[in-house]
């Protein structure tokens, strides 16, 4: 199997509902998010690609149009945790990229959540 990935960044604010009183994530705050998409394939195209990295620019355009400098609670119909965002973005981009197997959302350099196409965990 071949695997490629590409990272995209955006800045946005959110607050999480359902947390204990005083929890830091229950207050409005922002992150410089990173989103990584991972594609796999058994075979390469005639050029030697799974997919040309330039074809993935539509991910950046979508993130810029929908999430960049937005309040995510106003944009998505769910609690905007990293886990929920990873699942949402996976389902958003899968129709465009059938080779997509995972989306990772990082809120900080030390925290990330990944949603995969199945039970596999990609390292």
DSSP file (Angstrom, degrees, kcal/mol; ACC not computed):
  #  RESIDUE AA STRUCTURE BP1 BP2  ACC     N-H-->O    O-->H-N    N-H-->O    O-->H-N    TCO  KAPPA ALPHA  PHI   PSI    X-CA   Y-CA   Z-CA
    1    1 A X              0   0    0      0, 0.0     2,-0.4     0, 0.0    41,-0.2   0.000 360.0 360.0 360.0 146.0    0.0    0.0    0.0
    2    2 A X  E     -A   41   0A   0     39,-3.1    39,-1.8    41,-0.1     2,-0.4  -0.849 360.0-166.5-107.1 147.6    1.0    3.6   -0.7
    3    3 A X  E     +A   40   0A   0     -2,-0.4     2,-0.3    37,-0.2    37,-0.2  -0.999   9.4 175.1-138.0 134.0    0.2    6.4    1.7
    4    4 A X  E     -A   39   0A   0     35,-2.5    35,-2.6    -2,-0.4     2,-0.3  -0.928   5.4-173.8-128.6 159.9    0.3   10.2    1.3
    5    5 A X  E     -A   38   0A   0     -2,-0.3     2,-0.3    33,-0.2    33,-0.2  -0.988   6.9-166.1-148.2 156.7   -0.8   13.0    3.6
    6    6 A X  E     -A   37   0A   0     31,-1.7    31,-2.3    -2,-0.3     2,-0.4  -0.995  13.9-140.7-144.9 141.6   -1.1   16.7    3.4
    7    7 A X  E     -A   36   0A   0     -2,-0.3     2,-0.3    29,-0.2    29,-0.2  -0.814  14.9-174.2-107.3 142.9   -1.6   19.2    6.2
    8    8 A X  E     -A   35   0A   0     27,-2.7    27,-3.5    -2,-0.4     2,-0.3  -0.967  10.0-150.1-132.4 147.8   -3.7   22.4    6.1
    9    9 A X  E     +A   34   0A   0     -2,-0.3     2,-0.3    25,-0.2    25,-0.2  -0.898  19.0 162.1-123.5 149.3   -4.1   25.1    8.7
   10   10 A X  E     -A   33   0A   0     23,-1.8    23,-1.9    -2,-0.3     2,-0.4  -0.973  28.1-131.1-154.2 159.5   -6.8   27.5    9.8
   11   11 A X  E     +A   32   0A   0     -2,-0.3    58,-4.0    21,-0.2    59,-0.5  -0.947  37.9 147.2-115.4 136.0   -7.6   29.6   12.8
   12   12 A X  E     -A   31   0A   0     19,-2.0    19,-2.6    -2,-0.4     2,-0.3  -0.977  35.4-123.7-158.6 166.3  -11.0   29.6   14.5
   13   13 A X  E     +Ab  30  71A   0     57,-2.6    59,-3.1    -2,-0.3    60,-0.3  -0.809  31.1 155.9-113.9 157.5  -12.7   29.9   17.8
   14   14 A X  E     -A   29   0A   0     15,-2.8    15,-2.2    -2,-0.3     2,-0.3  -0.971  25.7-147.9-162.5 170.5  -15.1   27.6   19.7
   15   15 A X        -     0   0    0     -2,-0.3     2,-0.5    13,-0.2    65,-0.4  -0.975  22.6-128.8-142.7 148.7  -16.4   26.7   23.1
   16   16 A X        -     0   0    0      9,-3.0     3,-0.4    -2,-0.3     2,-0.2  -0.838  16.7-148.0-105.3 133.0  -17.5   23.2   24.2
   17   17 A X  S    S+     0   0    0     -2,-0.5     3,-0.1     1,-0.2    62,-0.0  -0.548  73.2  41.1 -90.7 158.8  -20.8   22.5   25.8
   18   18 A X  S    S+     0   0    0      1,-0.3    -1,-0.2    -2,-0.2     2,-0.2   0.537  80.3 129.4  86.7   7.6  -21.5   19.8   28.4
   19   19 A X        -     0   0    0     -3,-0.4    -1,-0.3     1,-0.1     3,-0.1  -0.537  67.4 -87.9 -92.9 161.0  -18.4   20.4   30.4
   20   20 A X    >   -     0   0    0     -2,-0.2     3,-2.0     1,-0.1     6,-0.2  -0.273  60.8 -81.8 -61.8 153.1  -18.2   20.8   34.2
   21   21 A X  T 3  S+     0   0    0      1,-0.3    -1,-0.1    -3,-0.1     3,-0.1  -0.326 117.1  21.0 -58.9 135.2  -18.5   24.4   35.4
   22   22 A X  T 3  S+     0   0    0      1,-0.3    -1,-0.3    -3,-0.1     2,-0.1   0.340  81.6 148.3  87.8  -5.7  -15.2   26.3   35.1
   23   23 A X    X   -     0   0    0     -3,-2.0     3,-1.9     1,-0.1     4,-0.4  -0.425  52.3-130.3 -63.0 134.0  -13.7   24.0   32.6
   24   24 A X  G >  S+     0   0    0      1,-0.3     3,-1.0     2,-0.2    -1,-0.1   0.797 105.4  56.0 -58.7 -31.2  -11.3   26.0   30.4
   25   25 A X  G 3  S+     0   0    0      1,-0.2    -9,-3.0   -10,-0.1    -1,-0.3   0.577  92.8  70.7 -81.0  -7.4  -12.8   24.6   27.1
   26   26 A X  G <  S+     0   0    0     -3,-1.9     2,-0.3   -11,-0.2    -1,-0.2   0.608  89.3  76.7 -80.1 -12.2  -16.3   25.8   28.2
   27   27 A X  S <  S-     0   0    0     -3,-1.0   -11,-0.2    -4,-0.4     2,-0.2  -0.674 101.6 -91.3 -94.2 153.2  -15.2   29.4   27.6
   28   28 A X        +     0   0    0     -2,-0.3     2,-0.3   -13,-0.1   -13,-0.2  -0.457  64.7 149.1 -61.4 128.1  -14.9   30.9   24.2
   29   29 A X  E     -A   14   0A   0    -15,-2.2   -15,-2.8    -2,-0.2     2,-0.3  -0.956  33.5-126.2-155.0 168.3  -11.3   30.4   23.0
   30   30 A X  E     -A   13   0A   0     -2,-0.3     2,-0.3   -17,-0.3   -17,-0.3  -0.803  12.7-163.8-124.2 163.8   -9.4   29.9   19.8
   31   31 A X  E     -A   12   0A   0    -19,-2.6   -19,-2.0    -2,-0.3     2,-0.9  -0.968  27.7-129.6-138.1 153.8   -6.9   27.6   18.2
   32   32 A X  E     -A   11   0A   0     75,-0.6   -21,-0.2    -2,-0.3     2,-0.1  -0.872  47.0-157.1 -97.4  93.0   -4.6   27.5   15.3
   33   33 A X  E     -A   10   0A   0    -23,-1.9   -23,-1.8    -2,-0.9     2,-0.4  -0.349  15.7-158.4 -76.0 150.2   -5.9   24.2   13.9
   34   34 A X  E     -AC   9 106A   0     72,-1.9    72,-3.2   -25,-0.2     2,-0.5  -0.997   5.4-164.7-123.6 135.7   -4.0   21.8   11.7
   35   35 A X  E     -AC   8 105A   0    -27,-3.5   -27,-2.7    -2,-0.4     2,-0.5  -0.984   2.7-166.6-120.5 125.2   -5.9   19.3    9.6
   36   36 A X  E     -AC   7 104A   0     68,-2.7    68,-2.6    -2,-0.5     2,-0.4  -0.953   3.0-160.8-113.7 127.9   -4.1   16.3    8.0
   37   37 A X  E     -AC   6 103A   0    -31,-2.3   -31,-1.7    -2,-0.5     2,-0.5  -0.884   6.8-159.0-104.3 139.5   -5.8   14.2    5.3
   38   38 A X  E     -AC   5 102A   0     64,-2.5    63,-3.0    -2,-0.4    64,-1.3  -0.974   8.2-174.4-123.0 127.9   -4.4   10.7    4.6
   39   39 A X  E     -AC   4 100A   0    -35,-2.6   -35,-2.5    -2,-0.5     2,-0.3  -0.936   1.4-171.9-120.2 143.8   -4.9    8.9    1.4
   40   40 A X  E     +A    3   0A   0     59,-2.2     2,-0.3    -2,-0.4   -37,-0.2  -0.940   6.5 171.9-131.5 157.4   -3.9    5.3    0.6
   41   41 A X  E     -A    2   0A   0    -39,-1.8   -39,-3.1    -2,-0.3     3,-0.1  -0.977  34.3-139.3-158.6 152.3   -3.9    3.2   -2.6
   42   42 A X  S    S+     0   0    0     -2,-0.3     2,-0.3   -41,-0.2    -1,-0.1   0.762  92.8  32.8 -81.0 -27.9   -2.7   -0.2   -3.7
   43   43 A X  S    S-     0   0    0    -41,-0.1     2,-0.2    -3,-0.1    -1,-0.1  -0.913  74.4-132.8-131.5 155.9   -1.6    1.2   -7.1
   44   44 A X        -     0   0    0     -2,-0.3     6,-0.2     1,-0.1    -2,-0.0  -0.665  27.9-109.1-101.1 159.6   -0.2    4.5   -8.4
   45   45 A X    >   -     0   0    0      4,-3.1     3,-0.6    -2,-0.2    -1,-0.1  -0.121  48.5 -82.8 -75.4-176.3   -1.4    6.4  -11.5
   46   46 A X  T 3  S+     0   0    0      1,-0.3    -1,-0.1     2,-0.1    -2,-0.0   0.752 131.6  51.0 -63.5 -25.1    0.7    6.6  -14.6
   47   47 A X  T 3  S-     0   0    0      2,-0.1    -1,-0.3     0, 0.0    -3,-0.0   0.785 122.8-103.1 -80.5 -28.6    2.7    9.5  -13.2
   48   48 A X  S <  S+     0   0    0     -3,-0.6     2,-0.3     1,-0.3    -2,-0.1   0.596  79.5 124.6 110.5  20.8    3.5    7.6  -10.0
   49   49 A X        -     0   0    0      1,-0.2    -4,-3.1     3,-0.0    -1,-0.3  -0.776  58.0-153.4-108.2 151.3    1.0    9.4   -7.7
   50   50 A X  S    S-     0   0    0      1,-0.4     2,-0.3    -2,-0.3    -1,-0.2   0.852  97.4 -25.5 -71.8 -49.4   -1.8    8.2   -5.5
   51   51 A X  S    S-     0   0    0     -3,-0.1    -1,-0.4   -12,-0.1     2,-0.2  -0.931  77.7 -98.5-159.4 140.8   -3.1   11.7   -6.2
   52   52 A X    >   -     0   0    0     -2,-0.3     3,-1.9    -3,-0.2     4,-0.5  -0.444  30.8-132.3 -60.9 129.2   -1.3   14.9   -7.2
   53   53 A X  G >  S+     0   0    0      1,-0.3     3,-1.5     2,-0.2     4,-0.2   0.828 106.0  64.9 -54.7 -32.1   -0.9   17.0   -4.0
   54   54 A X  G >  S+     0   0    0      1,-0.3     3,-1.5     2,-0.2    -1,-0.3   0.800  90.7  64.1 -61.7 -28.7   -2.2   20.0   -6.0
   55   55 A X  G X  S+     0   0    0     -3,-1.9     3,-0.8     1,-0.3    -1,-0.3   0.719  93.0  63.9 -66.4 -19.7   -5.6   18.2   -6.3
   56   56 A X  G X> S+     0   0    0     -3,-1.5     3,-1.9    -4,-0.5     4,-0.8   0.486  72.1  95.5 -83.5  -1.9   -5.9   18.5   -2.5
   57   57 A X  H <>  +     0   0    0     -3,-1.5     4,-2.2     1,-0.3    -1,-0.2   0.745  70.0  71.8 -60.8 -22.1   -6.0   22.3   -2.6
   58   58 A X  H <> S+     0   0    0     -3,-0.8     4,-2.2     1,-0.2    -1,-0.3   0.789  91.0  59.4 -64.8 -25.3   -9.8   22.0   -2.6
   59   59 A X  H <> S+     0   0    0     -3,-1.9     4,-2.6     2,-0.2    -1,-0.2   0.945 106.5  46.0 -64.4 -47.6   -9.4   21.0    1.1
   60   60 A X  H  X S+     0   0    0     -4,-0.8     4,-2.8     1,-0.2    -2,-0.2   0.911 112.1  50.8 -61.7 -43.4   -7.7   24.3    1.9
   61   61 A X  H  X S+     0   0    0     -4,-2.2     4,-2.6     2,-0.2    -1,-0.2   0.914 111.1  48.7 -61.1 -42.5  -10.2   26.3   -0.1
   62   62 A X  H  X S+     0   0    0     -4,-2.2     4,-2.3     2,-0.2     5,-0.3   0.935 112.9  47.2 -63.8 -46.0  -13.1   24.5    1.8
   63   63 A X  H  X>S+     0   0    0     -4,-2.6     4,-2.8     1,-0.2     5,-2.0   0.915 113.8  48.3 -61.6 -43.3  -11.4   25.2    5.2
   64   64 A X  H  <5S+     0   0    0     -4,-2.8    -2,-0.2     3,-0.2    -1,-0.2   0.921 115.4  44.3 -62.5 -44.4  -10.8   28.8    4.3
   65   65 A X  H  <5S+     0   0    0     -4,-2.6    -2,-0.2    -5,-0.2    -1,-0.2   0.835 128.5  24.5 -70.2 -33.1  -14.3   29.4    3.1
   66   66 A X  H  <5S+     0   0    0     -4,-2.3    -3,-0.2    -5,-0.2    -2,-0.2   0.738 134.2  18.2-108.6 -27.6  -16.1   27.6    6.0
   67   67 A X  T ><5S+     0   0    0     -4,-2.8     3,-1.9    -5,-0.3    -3,-0.2   0.698  81.2 115.6-120.1 -28.6  -13.8   27.6    9.0
   68   68 A X  T 3 <S-     0   0    0     -5,-2.0   -56,-0.2     1,-0.3     3,-0.1  -0.257 100.2 -13.2 -58.3 122.8  -11.1   30.3    8.7
   69   69 A X  T 3  S+     0   0    0    -58,-4.0    -1,-0.3     1,-0.2     2,-0.3   0.837 108.4 129.9  53.3  39.6  -11.6   33.0   11.4
   70   70 A X    <   -     0   0    0     -3,-1.9   -57,-2.6   -59,-0.5     2,-0.8  -0.769  69.5-113.2-114.2 162.9  -15.1   31.7   12.3
   71   71 A X  B >>  -b   13   0A   0     -2,-0.3     3,-2.1   -59,-0.2     4,-0.5  -0.883  30.0-152.6 -91.6 107.5  -16.8   30.8   15.5
   72   72 A X  H >> S+     0   0    0    -59,-3.1     4,-2.4    -2,-0.8     3,-1.2   0.774  89.5  65.2 -60.9 -29.1  -17.2   27.0   14.9
   73   73 A X  H 34 S+     0   0    0    -60,-0.3    -1,-0.3     1,-0.3   -59,-0.1   0.789 103.9  48.6 -62.3 -25.8  -20.2   26.8   17.1
   74   74 A X  H <4 S+     0   0    0     -3,-2.1    -1,-0.3     1,-0.1    -2,-0.2   0.580 115.2  45.2 -85.6 -11.2  -22.0   29.0   14.6
   75   75 A X  H << S+     0   0    0     -3,-1.2     2,-0.3    -4,-0.5    -2,-0.2   0.804 108.5  47.9-103.6 -37.5  -20.8   26.9   11.6
   76   76 A X  S  < S-     0   0    0     -4,-2.4     4,-0.1     2,-0.2    -1,-0.1  -0.818  70.4-134.1-113.1 149.5  -21.4   23.2   12.6
   77   77 A X  S    S+     0   0    0     -2,-0.3     2,-0.3     2,-0.1    -4,-0.1   0.012  83.9  59.7 -89.8  30.1  -24.5   21.6   14.1
   78   78 A X  S    S-     0   0    0      3,-0.0     2,-0.5    -5,-0.0    -2,-0.2  -0.923 103.4 -73.1-147.0 168.2  -22.6   19.7   16.8
   79   79 A X        -     0   0    0     -2,-0.3     2,-2.6     1,-0.1     5,-0.2  -0.566  52.3-130.2 -66.3 117.2  -20.2   20.3   19.7
   80   80 A X        +     0   0    0     -2,-0.5    -1,-0.1   -65,-0.4     2,-0.1  -0.277  48.8 152.5 -80.1  60.5  -17.0   21.3   17.9
   81   81 A X     >  -     0   0    0     -2,-2.6     4,-2.5     1,-0.1     5,-0.2  -0.398  60.5-109.2 -73.6 162.5  -14.6   18.9   19.6
   82   82 A X  H  > S+     0   0    0      1,-0.2     4,-2.4     2,-0.2     5,-0.2   0.892 121.1  52.8 -59.9 -38.9  -11.5   17.8   17.7
   83   83 A X  H  > S+     0   0    0      2,-0.2     4,-2.1     1,-0.2    -1,-0.2   0.935 110.9  45.0 -62.9 -47.2  -13.0   14.3   17.4
   84   84 A X  H  > S+     0   0    0      1,-0.2     4,-2.5     2,-0.2    -2,-0.2   0.887 113.0  51.2 -65.5 -38.0  -16.3   15.6   16.0
   85   85 A X  H  X S+     0   0    0     -4,-2.5     4,-2.9     2,-0.2     5,-0.3   0.905 108.1  52.4 -64.9 -40.5  -14.5   17.9   13.6
   86   86 A X  H  X S+     0   0    0     -4,-2.4     4,-2.3     2,-0.2    -2,-0.2   0.925 112.6  44.7 -61.3 -44.8  -12.3   15.0   12.3
   87   87 A X  H  X S+     0   0    0     -4,-2.1     4,-2.3     2,-0.2    -2,-0.2   0.928 114.2  49.3 -64.0 -45.8  -15.3   12.9   11.6
   88   88 A X  H  X S+     0   0    0     -4,-2.5     4,-1.8     1,-0.2    -2,-0.2   0.926 113.3  45.7 -59.7 -47.3  -17.2   15.8   10.0
   89   89 A X  H  X S+     0   0    0     -4,-2.9     4,-2.3     2,-0.2     5,-0.2   0.879 109.2  55.9 -67.5 -37.5  -14.3   16.7    7.7
   90   90 A X  H  X S+     0   0    0     -4,-2.3     4,-2.0    -5,-0.3    -1,-0.2   0.956 111.8  42.9 -56.0 -50.4  -13.7   13.0    6.8
   91   91 A X  H  X S+     0   0    0     -4,-2.3     4,-0.5     1,-0.2    -1,-0.2   0.789 112.3  55.0 -69.6 -27.1  -17.3   12.7    5.6
   92   92 A X  H  < S+     0   0    0     -4,-1.8     4,-0.2    -5,-0.2    -1,-0.2   0.893 117.6  33.4 -68.5 -40.8  -17.0   16.1    3.9
   93   93 A X  H >X S+     0   0    0     -4,-2.3     4,-1.9     1,-0.2     3,-0.9   0.659  95.5  84.1 -95.4 -17.3  -14.0   15.2    1.8
   94   94 A X  H 3< S+     0   0    0     -4,-2.0     6,-0.2     1,-0.3    -1,-0.2   0.886  87.9  55.0 -56.7 -42.1  -14.6   11.4    1.2
   95   95 A X  T 3< S+     0   0    0     -4,-0.5     3,-0.3     1,-0.2    -1,-0.3   0.829 113.2  43.8 -60.9 -27.9  -16.8   12.1   -1.9
   96   96 A X  T <4 S+     0   0    0     -3,-0.9     2,-0.4     1,-0.3    -1,-0.2   0.795 125.2  31.6 -82.7 -29.8  -14.0   14.1   -3.4
   97   97 A X    ><  -     0   0    0     -4,-1.9     3,-2.3     1,-0.1    -1,-0.3  -0.789  60.4-177.9-134.1  87.7  -11.2   11.7   -2.5
   98   98 A X  T 3  S+     0   0    0     -2,-0.4    -1,-0.1     1,-0.3    -4,-0.1   0.692  84.6  64.4 -61.5 -17.1  -12.2    8.0   -2.4
   99   99 A X  T 3  S+     0   0    0    -60,-0.1   -59,-2.2   -49,-0.1    -1,-0.3   0.514  75.1 121.7 -81.7  -4.9   -8.7    7.2   -1.3
  100  100 A X  E <   +C   39   0A   0     -3,-2.3   -61,-0.3   -61,-0.2     3,-0.1  -0.385  25.9 161.5 -64.1 129.3   -9.2    9.1    1.9
  101  101 A X  E     +     0   0A   0    -63,-3.0    16,-2.3     1,-0.3     2,-0.3   0.526  59.9  16.0-123.1 -15.3   -8.7    6.9    5.0
  102  102 A X  E     -CD  38 116A   0    -64,-1.3   -64,-2.5    14,-0.2     2,-0.4  -0.990  47.0-162.8-160.3 149.3   -8.1    9.3    7.8
  103  103 A X  E     -CD  37 115A   0     12,-2.2    12,-2.6    -2,-0.3     2,-0.4  -0.996  14.3-164.3-131.7 129.2   -8.5   12.9    8.9
  104  104 A X  E     -CD  36 114A   0    -68,-2.6   -68,-2.7    -2,-0.4     2,-0.5  -0.944   1.8-162.1-114.1 134.8   -6.6   14.3   11.9
  105  105 A X  E     -CD  35 113A   0      8,-2.9     8,-2.1    -2,-0.4     2,-0.5  -0.975   5.9-166.3-116.8 122.6   -7.5   17.5   13.6
  106  106 A X  E     +CD  34 112A   0    -72,-3.2   -72,-1.9    -2,-0.5     6,-0.2  -0.931  16.1 179.6-109.1 128.9   -4.8   19.1   15.8
  107  107 A X  E    S+     0   0A   0      4,-0.9   -75,-0.6    -2,-0.5     2,-0.3   0.740  78.7   3.3 -91.9 -30.1   -5.8   22.0   18.2
  108  108 A X  E >  S- D   0 111A   0      3,-1.1     3,-0.6   -77,-0.1    -1,-0.2  -0.865  85.2 -95.6-141.8 174.4   -2.3   22.3   19.6
  109  109 A X  T 3  S+     0   0    0     -2,-0.3     3,-0.0     1,-0.2    -3,-0.0   0.712 125.6  43.8 -65.6 -18.8    1.1   20.7   18.9
  110  110 A X  T 3  S+     0   0    0      1,-0.1     2,-0.4    -4,-0.0    -1,-0.2   0.517 108.4  59.5-106.0  -7.3    0.4   18.3   21.7
  111  111 A X  E <   +D  108   0A   0     -3,-0.6    -3,-1.1     2,-0.0    -4,-0.9  -0.977  54.7 154.0-130.0 136.3   -3.2   17.3   21.1
  112  112 A X  E     -D  106   0A   0     -2,-0.4     2,-0.4    -6,-0.2    -6,-0.2  -0.991  23.5-154.1-153.6 155.9   -4.9   15.7   18.1
  113  113 A X  E     -D  105   0A   0     -8,-2.1    -8,-2.9    -2,-0.3     2,-0.4  -0.995  13.4-160.0-132.3 138.9   -7.9   13.5   17.2
  114  114 A X  E     -D  104   0A   0     -2,-0.4     2,-0.5   -10,-0.2   -10,-0.2  -0.963   7.3-164.1-124.0 136.4   -8.1   11.2   14.2
  115  115 A X  E     -D  103   0A   0    -12,-2.6   -12,-2.2    -2,-0.4     2,-0.2  -0.979  18.3-167.3-114.2 130.3  -11.1    9.7   12.4
  116  116 A X  E     -D  102   0A   0     -2,-0.5   -14,-0.2     2,-0.3   -15,-0.1  -0.727  33.9-113.9-117.2 165.9  -10.4    6.8   10.2
  117  117 A X  S    S-     0   0    0    -16,-2.3     2,-0.2    -2,-0.2   -15,-0.1   0.695  96.2  -9.1 -69.3 -20.7  -12.4    4.9    7.5
  118  118 A X  S    S-     0   0    0    -17,-0.3    -2,-0.3     2,-0.3   -17,-0.0  -0.575 103.0 -54.8-149.8-148.6  -12.5    1.7    9.7
  119  119 A X  S    S+     0   0    0     -2,-0.2     2,-0.1     2,-0.1    -2,-0.0   0.537  92.9 112.3 -84.0  -7.0  -11.0    0.3   12.8
  120  120 A X        -     0   0    0      1,-0.0     2,-0.5     2,-0.0    -2,-0.3  -0.350  56.8-148.3 -70.5 146.7   -7.4    0.8   11.8
  121  121 A X        -     0   0    0     -2,-0.1     2,-0.5    -5,-0.1    -2,-0.1  -0.978  14.6-146.1-111.8 123.5   -5.3    3.3   13.6
  122  122 A X              0   0    0     -2,-0.5   -84,-0.0     1,-0.1    -2,-0.0  -0.775 360.0 360.0 -94.8 129.0   -2.7    4.9   11.3
  123  123 A X              0   0    0     -2,-0.5    -1,-0.1     0, 0.0    -2,-0.0   0.374 360.0 360.0-110.1 360.0    0.7    5.8   12.8
